Amino acid sequence: LNERDDDDDDGSAYVPPDVNSTYLPWQLTYWISLFLAFAILPVLRLTLSSGYFTVSSRFRNAVRFSLIRYILGGFVGIVCMLGLAIHYKSLYAVIPVIMALGNTYGLLLVSVLMGYGLVDVPRQMWRNSN
């Protein structure tokens, strides 16, 4: 049914019609950006703002603070998820609540940052013009 004809070899890759060809690039982009946003960038930010003098001690300090933050955040998240599961009497009822909280956080963050940008960018342009 989905076999390729070897007669018409035009160099293009064969993708069966029931497979989405953008699935793999989308997944790669998603997971790489998630890893960068939550693992690499906070460590780099903490490394640059650390008060130690050597690079290795700055990096160790940043990794230690990041691990502490993620362990505490994971513990609080698990406790909240278990509390919601006990309240709703099902672990599967927690997933839509977590998705709604994530969407709410994203929308609030976008509206706060967009509001700041809509006000501050024209203000900076006004101040810089002479």
KAKAMO-V117017 format. One record per helix or strand of 3 or more residues. SS is the DSSP state (alpha for helix, beta for strand). FROM is the first residue (numbers start at 0). TO is the last residue. If there is no record, write none. Layout:
ss->{SS;SS}
from->{FROM;FROM}
to->{TO;TO}
This chain:
ss->{alpha;alpha;alpha}
from->{22;54;91}
to->{48;87;127}
